[in-house]
Amino acid sequence: MSSIVIAIPVYNEIESIETIIVGIRELGFDFFVVDNNSTDGSWQKALEMGVKVYQRDEFGDGYGCAILKAIQVSVKLGYDYLAFMDCDFSYKAKDLGELIRMREGYDLVLGNRDYKNVEWLRRIGNYLLNLIASLLFVQKIKDLNTGMRVIRLESFVKHLSALDMGMVSQITCVAKREKLKILEIPIAYDIRL
């Protein structure tokens, strides 16, 4: 079976980081935090809980920089897959566990959010982006911007460059463009902290 590691991108997530770490730890996989020099004690809390923390300094401070740092660390440590989920409490670790269990044979496993708890303005934006991407690739895309996914590292390592929130869209678009094998799994989505 292929090896996998989980990365948790963090920036000032003190309200949720402890709960997220506990949930991820229960899955039984290796994991680490990628922080953006949080000023609220987030990365210190992760260290106190025995979690390895990497800063994304050399890439910059955007969300994409966290994913690029996570990819760099995961490749250096010799993992085949990287899983990640946002630390804003909107995603549940148990759902990530399901994506991880289903990864074999896929390049990308996406957690498709239940949109009922997505803010209405973000919901409209997501629907529009999903529609545009679906038309562009002539394939249905259910959740282009989900913050919970599993990637096969060798399939993406040379293709990703976005430094901001565009990273999540770029991952899905690369998978569609390169005709990679994708699995989409419905997941719960709660209101962000």
Residue pairs with C-beta under 8 A, 6 or more apart in sequence:
1 104
2 80
2 81
2 103
2 104
2 152
3 78
3 79
3 80
3 81
4 29
4 30
4 79
4 80
4 81
4 82
4 83
4 100
4 103
4 150
5 29
5 30
5 31
5 32
5 74
5 77
5 79
5 81
5 82
5 83
6 24
6 27
6 29
6 30
6 31
6 32
6 82
6 83
6 84
6 85
6 96
6 100
7 31
7 32
7 33
7 34
7 66
7 67
7 70
7 73
7 74
7 82
7 83
7 84
8 17
8 20
8 21
8 24
8 31
8 32
8 33
8 34
8 84
8 85
8 87
9 34
9 36
9 63
9 66
9 67
9 70
9 84
9 86
9 87
10 17
10 33
10 34
10 35
10 36
10 38
10 42
10 43
10 46
10 66
10 87
11 35
11 36
11 38
11 42
11 61
11 66
12 38
12 39
12 40
12 42
13 20
13 38
13 40
13 42
13 87
13 88
13 193
14 38
14 40
14 41
14 42
14 45
15 89
15 193
16 87
16 88
16 89
16 193
17 33
17 42
17 45
17 46
17 87
18 45
18 49
19 89
20 87
20 89
20 93
21 33
21 46
21 49
21 51
23 92
23 93
23 94
24 31
24 93
24 96
25 31
26 93
27 93
27 94
27 96
27 97
27 100
29 83
29 100
30 79
31 51
32 51
32 52
32 53
32 54
32 70
32 73
33 42
33 43
33 46
33 51
33 52
33 53
33 54
34 53
34 54
34 55
34 56
34 66
34 67
34 69
34 70
34 73
35 42
35 43
35 46
35 53
35 54
35 55
35 56
36 55
36 56
36 61
36 65
36 66
37 43
37 55
37 57
37 61
43 53
43 55
46 53
47 53
54 69
54 70
54 73
55 69
56 65
56 66
56 68
56 69
58 69
59 65
59 66
59 68
59 69
59 163
60 163
62 162
62 163
62 164
62 165
62 167
63 164
63 165
63 167
63 168
64 160
64 161
64 162
64 163
64 164
64 165
64 166
64 167
64 170
65 163
67 84
67 160
67 167
67 171
68 160
68 161
68 163
68 167
70 82
70 84
71 82
71 153
71 156
71 157
71 160
74 82
74 153
75 153
75 157
79 153
80 152
80 153
80 154
81 100
81 103
81 150
81 151
81 152
81 153
82 150
82 151
82 153
83 96
83 99
83 100
83 103
83 149
83 150
83 151
84 147
84 148
84 149
85 91
85 93
85 96
85 111
85 147
85 148
85 149
86 147
86 148
88 192
88 193
89 190
89 192
89 193
90 117
90 147
90 189
90 190
90 191
90 192
90 193
91 111
91 147
91 148
91 187
91 188
91 189
91 190
92 187
92 188
92 190
95 111
95 148
95 185
95 187
95 188
96 111
96 148
96 150
98 185
98 187
99 109
99 110
99 111
99 148
99 149
99 150
99 185
99 187
100 109
100 150
102 109
102 183
102 185
103 109
103 150
103 152
105 181
106 150
106 152
106 181
106 182
106 183
107 151
107 152
107 155
107 156
107 175
107 180
107 181
107 182
108 149
108 150
108 151
108 152
108 155
108 156
108 171
108 172
108 175
108 180
108 181
108 182
108 183
109 149
109 150
109 182
109 183
109 184
109 185
110 142
110 143
110 146
110 148
110 149
110 172
110 182
110 183
110 184
110 185
111 143
111 146
111 148
111 149
111 185
111 186
111 187
112 142
112 143
112 146
112 184
112 185
112 186
112 187
113 143
113 146
113 148
113 187
113 188
113 189
114 186
114 187
114 188
114 189
115 123
115 126
115 189
116 189
117 189
117 190
117 191
118 126
118 189
126 143
126 144
126 145
129 144
129 145
129 169
130 141
130 142
130 143
130 144
133 141
133 144
133 169
133 172
133 173
133 176
134 140
134 141
137 173
137 176
137 177
139 176
141 172
141 176
142 184
143 184
144 168
144 169
144 172
144 173
145 165
145 168
145 169
146 168
146 187
147 168
148 187
149 168
149 171
151 171
152 180
155 175
155 178
155 180
156 171
156 174
156 175
159 170
159 174
159 178
160 167
160 170
160 171
160 174
161 170
162 169
162 170
172 182
174 180
175 182
176 182
